[in-house]
Amino acid sequence: MNDDTLRMTMLFDFFGELLTEKQREYFDLYHNEDLSLSEIAEKTGISKQGVYDIITRAEKSLEETEQKTGVVRKWRETRSGLERAGSLASELLRLTEGNEAAADLANKLILTIEEIGNS
């Protein structure tokens, strides 16, 4: 999956409910089901240009929503920070050999980071 498709899919996951039903359907067929514009046009009974216009409007709407909110950017930054914190906590655990109290605390920290990451 290329970066643009991945970005669009993430935007859709976060903001897809803001699109019209038709935009959601066509976007899903194009980006998630990997159908071509021609295949979608044939399946839905509208022109290839009509399909293109609907998908383009959906993509523009998703991009504009992200520009205004920054939700996906913030989510990615948080995920990256959690990954760094998890690595640091694992390193801390490695360094606590022989100190049971410190190892227990490091394990609790790792579990907490994992819980946050999974929520």
Wavefront OBJ file of the C-alpha trace (Angstrom):
o trace
v 0.000 0.000 0.000
v 1.545 3.319 -1.023
v 1.784 6.280 1.358
v -1.040 8.229 -0.298
v -3.441 5.288 -0.078
v -2.431 4.659 3.529
v -3.001 8.325 4.378
v -6.403 8.340 2.680
v -7.401 5.150 4.485
v -6.403 6.653 7.827
v -8.339 9.828 7.083
v -11.334 7.692 6.143
v -11.050 5.696 9.377
v -11.054 8.890 11.425
v -13.486 11.050 9.459
v -15.423 8.728 7.145
v -18.675 9.248 9.023
v -18.590 12.911 7.980
v -18.950 11.927 4.322
v -22.224 11.268 2.565
v -23.300 7.654 2.226
v -22.459 7.690 -1.485
v -19.021 9.212 -0.852
v -18.295 6.560 1.795
v -19.395 3.761 -0.524
v -17.386 4.922 -3.539
v -14.343 5.808 -1.443
v -14.422 2.336 0.126
v -14.736 0.624 -3.233
v -11.843 2.624 -4.670
v -9.376 2.748 -1.780
v -10.228 -0.305 0.315
v -11.635 -2.751 -2.246
v -9.121 -1.551 -4.879
v -11.694 -1.287 -7.668
v -10.905 0.926 -10.631
v -13.034 3.921 -11.560
v -14.382 1.931 -14.502
v -15.301 -1.032 -12.303
v -17.105 1.232 -9.834
v -18.917 3.006 -12.676
v -20.065 -0.306 -14.110
v -21.150 -1.585 -10.695
v -23.056 1.576 -9.747
v -24.427 2.570 -13.121
v -22.932 6.054 -13.306
v -20.200 7.447 -15.523
v -16.516 7.029 -14.799
v -16.296 10.836 -14.519
v -19.130 10.810 -11.978
v -17.303 8.231 -9.883
v -14.107 10.274 -10.112
v -15.915 13.442 -9.002
v -17.503 11.746 -5.976
v -14.227 10.192 -4.837
v -12.328 13.446 -5.389
v -14.864 15.410 -3.324
v -14.653 12.802 -0.569
v -10.852 12.967 -0.512
v -10.923 16.763 -0.461
v -13.406 16.752 2.416
v -11.251 14.325 4.416
v -8.104 16.384 3.775
v -9.851 19.627 4.779
v -11.122 18.062 7.992
v -7.615 16.892 8.867
v -6.156 20.318 8.080
v -8.657 21.936 10.428
v -8.377 19.418 13.264
v -4.944 17.815 12.996
v -6.394 14.679 14.609
v -4.517 12.149 12.466
v -1.234 14.047 12.865
v -1.700 14.155 16.638
v -2.627 10.461 16.696
v 0.537 9.570 14.773
v 2.677 11.695 17.093
v 1.113 10.024 20.136
v 1.692 6.541 18.686
v 5.310 7.421 17.960
v 5.784 8.751 21.503
v 4.263 5.606 22.976
v 6.616 3.448 20.907
v 9.618 5.440 22.175
v 8.338 5.239 25.760
v 7.853 1.486 25.392
v 11.412 1.068 24.135
v 12.770 3.139 26.991
v 10.730 1.166 29.534
v 12.032 -2.104 28.085
v 15.585 -0.810 28.342
v 14.906 0.256 31.931
v 13.643 -3.243 32.711
v 16.827 -4.725 31.250
v 18.917 -2.444 33.486
v 17.023 -3.396 36.666
v 18.469 -6.907 36.925
v 18.878 -7.790 40.576
v 16.536 -5.056 41.775
v 13.135 -6.695 42.102
v 11.292 -3.523 43.113
v 12.667 -1.569 40.152
v 11.924 -4.473 37.785
v 8.345 -4.644 39.074
v 7.910 -0.916 38.511
v 9.410 -1.169 35.003
v 7.007 -4.020 34.185
v 4.057 -1.947 35.401
v 5.227 0.933 33.223
v 5.449 -1.338 30.172
v 1.937 -2.672 30.812
v 0.554 0.839 31.223
v 2.137 1.970 27.953
v 0.699 -1.077 26.180
v -2.763 -0.399 27.605
v -2.650 3.198 26.418
v -1.461 2.085 23.002
v -4.281 -0.443 22.673
v -7.040 1.970 23.645
l 1 2 3 4 5 6 7 8 9 10 11 12 13 14 15 16 17 18 19 20 21 22 23 24 25 26 27 28 29 30 31 32 33 34 35 36 37 38 39 40 41 42 43 44 45 46 47 48 49 50 51 52 53 54 55 56 57 58 59 60 61 62 63 64 65 66 67 68 69 70 71 72 73 74 75 76 77 78 79 80 81 82 83 84 85 86 87 88 89 90 91 92 93 94 95 96 97 98 99 100 101 102 103 104 105 106 107 108 109 110 111 112 113 114 115 116 117 118 119
